[in-house]
C-alpha cells in the first residue's frame, strides 16, 4: 500500500452503525448499505 492509498483510507469515515463499512456520507451519517436496510414506513405505497 502506498502512502497515497493509506491517506485515502484514513479520509474515509467508518459507518456510525458499526457495520464495519465506510460511509459515503460527507457528514458522517450511515453508509448507503445501512440506509438500504432501513424500512421506510409508507414508502411501499409508491411502488408499483
Secondary structure, DSSP 8 states (H G I E B T S, - for coil): --HHHHHHHHHSEE-TTSSSSEE--TTS---HHHHHHS--TTGGGG--
